[in-house]
Amino acid sequence: MAKFKSFIELVKSHNTIPSPPPLSLALPLLLGSTSNVPLGYVRHAVASHLDGHDGITVNADSVRITSEPYTVTLANALEKLRAKAVKSDPVLRPLLGWRGERYPVYGEDGRTVVMECERSAAGLLGVRTYGCHLNGFTRDSEGKIESIWVARRSKTKQTYPGMLDNIVGGGLRAGTTAISTMLAECQEEASLQLKREELKFCGHVGYFRDSESRGWIAGIEYCYDWECKADGPKPQPCDGEVEGFYQMRVSEVIERLLDGEFTPSSSLVIVEFLVRHSVIAGDGVELHADQSGNVVPSPSYSTIICE
């Protein structure tokens, strides 16, 4: 478990890949025969496994999926690589976590789904994945942030078992939106039947990091705030994904963040929350704030529009 001397160090630890990466590290993933809009970045070792599959062309400067429907072409190649992952090659290790769950891949406009990708393969292709996280918090009598609700992940979770996390979070599957996912996860994970107007959308954080088990993770996490009232509902474990919920004082949350006890994505979401609410200074915490003060990733490839 990594420990950090500062929030700057924490943030940088989750942004370890240059964005966009140079050709010496990875090839842009393109669709069709003419598009030059990168949808992901494929490491050379992975590209060599994709080379030769029907409908996929690998050359010196790109990996192109040329045969439509692109989702089917990619799925066929991944199914074959899945068999290889079981046998030997470490670079294909992410496929050992096969979910049978498709994530959307968005085009340049940030609205159009141009392809769908098996969730576990996102890190192989360096495609951007999307999720949403909820900051549940309370205020003191002076209106300052007093405590934050956190979850302890189940020890049986496939990723980051037993680590601390946001009160609620989840990935955006194909055909879903951030707010619909957020409301559904509130009920499924924490037994919270919240209304849309109770959740405040506060922007998003981005990261691009290397994971030994998952590959190159390019993530966008949409951030929501929920102020938990003293007489309001409290989170309760529901679907077995959470071991328990804890209401922690802000000072303890900060200590545990720097001790590396939170999952990578939730740690960035909570740092953004603490900066936005002036609990910690934002100077030098490079989370790429936009003109509205929202935290966004470097725009190396498209980010979906969340309303």
N, C-alpha and C positions, 0 to 999 in steps of 0.2 A: 504494500500500500504506500503510494508516494506521498511525501509530505512537502509542503510548499512554504517558502519563506515569505511570499507575498501573493497578492491576487494577480499581479502581473505575471508572475511565474506560473500560477495556476492556469490562467487563460492561455498563455503561450504553449503550455504542455498539451493543450487540446487543439492546437493549430500548428501542426508540425510539418505540413506539406505546403510548399509554395503554391500560390493560387493566381494564375494557372500554373501547373507544373511544366517544366521545360521538356522538350522532346527526348532529352537524354534520360528522363525518368519514366515518361508515359506518353501514350499516343491518344489524341482526342478521339472520342467515340462519336461517329457521325451517322446520320440516316440518309438513305437514298444515294444517288450518284452525283448530286450537285451541291447539297447542303454543306456549309462550312460552320454551322452552329454546333459547338461541342455540347453533348448531353452528358458526358462523363469523361474520365481519363483512365485508360487501361495500361497497367504496367506491362513492360515488355515480356516478362515471364508469362503473364496471363494471355497476352496477344498471341504468343506462339502456340498456345493451346487452342485458340479460336481460329487460327489460320487453317484453311482447308475445309471448314464446315460450310455446308450449302448455304448460299445467300450471304456469306460474310467474307469481306475482302480485307486483308491486312497488308499494308505497304509501309514504306519508310516514314510516312508522316501522318498516318491515321488508321483507325479500324472502322470500316464501314459495314453497316447492315444494309444490304441492297435489295433484298427480296421481301416484298410485302405478302401477307401482313407481318410487320416487323416483330410483333409480339410472339408470333408462332415461330418465326425463324430463330429468334433468340432462345425461346423455350426449348426448341429441339436441340440446339447446341449445348445448352446448359444441362439438359438431361444426360447427354453423353459424357459431359465433363464430370457430372455427379458420380458416375461410376468410377472415373479415374481418381476422384478425391478419396473415395473409400479405400482404394488400393494403395496410393503412395504419395502423390505430389503435394508437398506442404503449401505451395502457393494456392492450391485449390481448397485448402482447409475450410474456408467459409461455407462451402457447399455441404459440409458435414452437418451444418445447422439448418438444413433444408426445412422450410416452413410450409410449403404449398400455399403461400400467401403472396399475392401480387401487389407490388407498389407501383404507383403511376410515375411515368417519366414525362415531364412537361417540355413543351417547345419554347421557342424564343419569346413568345408573347406572354408566358407565365400563366396561361389559361387553358391552352389546348393540350390534352394528353396525347402524345404522339406514339407512345409505346408503354407496355407494362412489363415489369421485371420481377422475377422471383426475389422475395425479400432478402434471402441469404446471399444472393448474387450481387447485390448492390455494391458491396465492397470490392468485388472482383472487377467491376466495371467503373468504379468511381462515380456512379451516378448519384445525383443528389436525392436524399431521402428527406421526408418531412414528418414532423411530429408536433405534438402540442403538450404543454406542461402548465400545471396550475400551481400558483403560489397562494396557499391558504394562510392567512395571517390575522393577528389581532393588534389592536392599538391600546395604548395606555390612556389615562385620563387627560393627558395633554395632546393626544392625537398622534403620538410617535409610535413607530412600529415596536411592539413589545415582544411578540412571539411569532413563530412560524411553525405550521404543522408540517411534519415530515413523515415519510413512510419508510419502513424497513422492508426491503424486498425479500420475498420468500427464498429460502436456501435452495429451492428446487428450480428457480428461474434459470433459463438457458443462458442469459446474459447477466452479468454482475450480481450473482446470487448473494443475498445477505447484506448488500450495501444500502446506504441511505439514499433516498430519492425524494422528488417532489411528492406532495400529497396525492396527486393524480397525474398520469401522463400516458401517452400512447402514440403509436405511429399512424400516419394517414394512409389507409389502404386505398386502392383504386376505387373511384366512385364515391368517396366521402369528402367532407369538408372539415376544416379545422374545428369550427364550433360544434358541428354534429358529433365529431369524434370526442371533443372535450366533454360534452354533456353525457354521452354514452359511457365514457370511461369513468366519469364521476359516480354514476350509478353502479357500474359493474365492479369497479375496484374498491370504492369507498362507501357504498350504500348512500350516496348523496343525491337526492332528487332535486337538483338545482334548476332554476329557470335561466334562460339565455341572458336576461337583463341583470342577473346577479353576477355574471362573469364579465370582467372588463378586459378587453383585448389591449395589450400594451406593447406590441411590436414583436420582433423575433431576433434570435441570436443564431449565429452560424459558426461552423467549425469544419476543419478539414484535417483529419489526423490518420495516422497509420495504426492499425490494430492487428496484432499477431493472429488473432482468431477470426477477425471479421474483414480484414483487408483495408482498403482506403475508404474511410468513412467521411463522406461529405454530407453534413447534416444541417437542416434548418429546423429550429424549434420555435413554434409560435407560443408566445407567453401570455397567460391570462392571470389576472388577480381576482381573488375572492376574499372579501373581508368577512371573517367569521365572527358573528356577534355572540355575546355571552349566552343569550337565550336561544341561539340558533342551533341547527343540526351539527353533529360532530361526526367525523369519519369513522367508519367501522369496516374491518376487513370483510370481503364479500366473496371474491372468486378464487381465493387461494394464492393469488399473485403477491399479496402483501402479508407479511408476518404480523405487523402491527403499526399503529399510528401513534405519533408522539408530538405533543405540543412543547416545542423547545424555545427557550429564551434566545433572543438574537445573538447574544454573546456566545452561547454554546454552539449555535449553528455556524458562526464564524470560525470558532475553534475547530469544529469537525470538518468544515470545508478545507481549511489549511492542512488538516491531518489527512486529507485525501479519502475521507470516508463516504463521500457522495459519488454517484455515478458521474461520468464525464458530462453528459448533456445537462443533467439537473444542476451540477455545480455551476455551469455557465449561466443557466436560467436564474439561479439564486443570486449570483454575483450581479447580474443585470438588475435584478429586483432591488438589491441593497444599494446599488449606485443610484438608481432612479428615485428611490425614496430617501436619498441623502444619508443613509446609515453609514456608508463608507464613501471615501473620496473616490471620484472617478478618474482623477488625473493619472494618466499613464496606463490605465486599464483599457487596452486597445480592443474594443468590441465593435469598432466601426459604426459609431452613431450616425444616423442620417439627419437631415435637416429638421425633422420633427422630434429629434431626441431618441428615436427608437434605435435599437441595436440591430445592425444588419451585417451580413457577411460581405467580404470583398466580392464584387460582381464579376466573377470569372465565367460564370454561366448562369442561365436563367433561374430566377426565384419566383415561385408562384405568387400570385396576387391574392392576398387574404383580406376579406371584407367582413 
